[in-house]
Amino acid sequence: MLESIFDSVGPQVASWATFFAVILAAYAIYLLTMYRADQLRKRLSRIEDYQIPASGKSSHQEAGFQVHWLKPVGELIVPDKEWRRSEIRKLLVQAGYRRQIAVYVFLAAKLLLSAGSVALVVLGYLFTGNFFQLITPLAILVILLVAGICFFLPDAFLHRRIARRRLDFVEGFPDALDMLVVCVEAGLGLDSAIHRVASEIKISHPHLSTELALIPIEIRAGKTRREALQGLADRTGVDQVISLVTLLLQAEQFGTSIASSLRAYSEEMRTQRIQRAREKAAKLPVKLVFPIALFIFPALFLVILGPAVIQLSDMMENFF
């Protein structure tokens, strides 16, 4: 019975394995060729202080493609309620996508990935010669599962990008705050000091530099300093930045010295950074327990106890 089941299932498994192996091989070739070139191009663009389009198209052409093709697709599933669209827009802004059309592009990506995954599964069944199995409950369940996973893949990518940007904010914020203290105490105004700090940390912390550089631009565009600083807190979503914005707004409201407030907060940030480093160092032995138990101890036991087990086995064979 087991042999008959294996004979019926074995060719299907082999066909699916071949199908996915071809897809993974194509993706690996892409990573080896295009991905490294894209990463190198991005690094060079940061250093040389100009942007090189990765796809070879102008920003106008890309915007036209998004408006004429992706926006109608995104409008099919755009939420009717404004507060839901505002939540999606807020997440996109925190991820670095500030255009108004970003909501429609994001929703279009979710819909197109789901449709593409369904088409890929159907092509897989056609490739393996099992087209009539598409109407079985198992095939329908697989299609729905793959479509659901691909539908939520953009959400996972978005949250991962937000987490990476927040990590960059947390790592670069103490250094930026120290530079801000130096600039303010040297006599620069707060807006000029923020602009100077943004230009200085452009290569080391590009995400934080971009967010800081928006503050003087928004103030020159007509926003008040309170609105610009509050926008910084909303775009980052980091507790340290929110606390700094609150500190600056209170200092401006009550007329206290901004330089002394920034210096006190900078010392607090340095203390918190030292505490975070100590916390990570304290967690390290606990995290090393599982790799040691799974990978190092078995090898040690094999080397130490292996010869003794072999000798004991030979002695038992000779004895009996």
N, C-alpha and C positions, 0 to 999 in steps of 0.2 A: 504493500500500500504506500509506504514511504517512497519507494522507488518510482511508482507511478506519479505521485505528487511532484517529485523532483523533476521527472521527465516533462511534466506539463508546465511547471513554473520556471524551470531552469533556463530555457531559451528566452522567456520574457525578461527575466532578471538580467541576463547577459545583454539583451538588446538595450534595455534601459541604462545599464552601466556603460555601454558603448556610447549611447546618446549623450549622457551627462559628461562622460570623459572628453568627448569632442568639444562640448561647451566650455568645460574647465580649461582645456588646452588652449582654446581661442582666447579666453580671458587671461590666461597666464602669458600668452604672447603679447597681449595688449599691455599688461603690467610691465613686461620687460622692455617694451619699445616706447610706447607713448607716455606712460605715467611718469617715468623718470625724466623724460624731456619736459613734460609739463611742470614738474617740481623744479627743475633747473631753471626754466624760463621764469617761474614766479620769484625765485630767489634773486635772479639777475634784475628783475624789474624792481624789486625792493631796494637793491643796492644802487642801481643807476637812476632811481627816482623818476621812472616813467613806466607806464603800463603797456605791456605787449599783449595784444589779444591772443588768447590761447588757440582759438579756432581759425584765426586768419580773417575773420569778418569784423567789420566795424561795429561799434556800439549801436549805431543807427540801424544797421541791418538786423542785429540781434533783437533790438526793441521792436522792430517791425514784425519779425517772426513771432515774437511773444504776443503782440497785439492781435495779429491777423489769424494766428493758428492756435496758440495755447489759451488765450483768453476765452474764446467761445467754448472750448472744452471745459475749462474751469467753471464757467458760468452754469454748467449743467448741474453741479453739485454744490454751488456756493450757498452758504447758510442764508436763510431769509432774515434772521434776527441780527440786528446790528451788533449786539454785544458779543455774539459768537464770532463774527468777522473781526471785531476789535481784539478778541483774545488771540486769534490766529495771526493777526497783523502784529500784535505785541511780541509773540514768539518769533516771528520772522525778523522783526527789528532787533531783538536780542541776539539772533543768529547772524546779523549783519546784512540782511536783505531789507533795504529801506524803500524801494520803489513801491508805488501804489499797486502796480500790476503783479507784485510778488505773491499776493494771496491767490490770484487766479492761476498763476504758474504753478504754485504749490499744489493746488487742488487738481489741476490738469495732470501733474506728474503722478498723483495718487491714482487717478482714473486710468491713465494710459498704462501705468505699470500693471494694474489689475487686468486690463484687457490684453496687454502683451503677454502676461503670464498664462492666461487662459489659452491664447493662441499658441503659445509655446507647448503647453501640455497637449493640445490637440495635434500639433505637428509631431510631437513625440509619439503619440499613438499611431499616427499615420506612418511614421518612420519605422516603427516596430511591427507594422502590419496588423494592428489590433484595433481597427477603426470601429468595429461593431461592439467593442467593449466600452465605448464612450457612453452608452446608454445604461450601463450597469450602475447600481447604487454606489459601489466603491469608487468608480471613476468620477461620478458626480461629486462625491465627498472630497476626493483628491483635488478636483478643479476648484471647488469652493474654498478648500483650505489654502491652496496656493494663491488664489485670488485675494483672500483675506490677508494673508501674510504680506503679499506685495502691496496691498492697499495701505498697510500701516508702515511699510518700509520708509517712506518719506518722513513720517513722524519720528521714527527712530533716528534717522539721519539728522533731523532738525534738532532733537534734544541732545544728540552727541555733539553737534557743532556748538550749541549753546554751552554745554559743559566745558568744551575745550576753550571757548572764548572766556568763560568765567575763570577758568584756571589761569589763563594768561593775564586776566585782570588782577587776580589775587597775587600772582607772582611778581607782576610789575608795579603794582600799586605802591608798595613801600618805597621803592626807588624813585618813582615819580613824585611821591609826596616829599621825600627829602630834597629833590631838586626844586620842587615848588616852594619849599621853605627858604632855600637859598636865594631863589629869584625874588621872592617877596621881601626878604630882609635886605636884599641889595638895592631895593628902591623901585622895583617894577610894580606896576599895578597888577591886580589879580587877573584881569583878562590877558594882559601881555605876558604875565608869568605862565599862565596856562598854555598860551600859544607857543612860548619858548620850550616848555617842557614837552609838549606834543611833538615838536620838531626834533628834539634831542633823542627821544626814545622811539623814533620812527622805525629803526631797524631792529632793535632789541625786542620791542613790544609793539608790533604794528597795530593790533586790535585796540589796545588802550590809547595809542597815539591817535588813531582815527576818531575815537569817541571824544577825546579831549579837544582835538582840533575843531570839532563841530561847535563847541561852546562859543568861541569868539565869532564864528561865522553866523550863528543864530542871533547873537547880540547885535551884530552889524546889520542883520536883516530886519531887525525891529523888535525882537523878543526882549523881555526884561531878563536881568541876570537870574532872578528867581526861577523863571520859566526855563531858561537854558540849563541851569544846574539841576532842576527837577527832571528835565529830559534826559540828562546824563544818568541819573539814578534809575529812571525807567528803562533806558536802553541796556544798561549793564545788569541790573538785578543782583548786584553783589552787596553784601551787608556793609563792607568797609567803605564802598563808594557812597552808599546811602547815608552812612553815619557822617562822612565828610561833607556831603551836601547839606545835611541838617546843621552841622557845625558852622559852615560858611553862611548859611541863611540866618542862623541865630546871631552870629557875629555882625552881620550886616544890619540886622534889625535892631540890636541893642547897642550898636556902636562900639563894640569892643575891638581890641587889636586883632587883626587877622593873622599877623605874623606870629604873635604869641600863641594864639589858638592852634595854628598849624604846627608849630613846634611841639606843643604838648601832645597833639594828636599823632605827630610823627614818632615821638618817643613811644607812645602806646602801640603804634603799629610795629615798631621794631621789637618791642617786648612780645607782642603776639606772634611775630614771625619766629622768634627764638622758641617760644612755647610750642608752636606747630612743629618745628624741627625736633624738639625733644619728644613730643608725642609720637612722631613717626619713628624715632629711634627706639622708643619704648615698645611700640607695636611690632618691631622687626623680629625679635625672638619668637613671638607667638606665630607670626606668619611663616617663619622658617621651620616650624614643627612639621607641617604636612609635607613639604618637599623632602625633608630629611627622612621622615618615616616612610615615604613612598619610594624614594630613589636611592638614598645613601645607605640606610640600614639594611635593605635586602642585599645590596652588593657586598657590604661588610660581612654579613652573615654567610653569604656564599663563599667569600674568600677565607673566612676564619673557620667555619664549621664544615665546609665542603670536604677538605681532606680527611677530617675525622669521621664524617659520615661514610666516605668511601672505604676507609680502613675498617670501620665497624661492620660494614656490609660484607667485606671480604672475610673477616673473621667469623661472621655468622654463617657464611657459605661453607667455610672450611670445617666449622664445628658440626654442622648438620650434614 
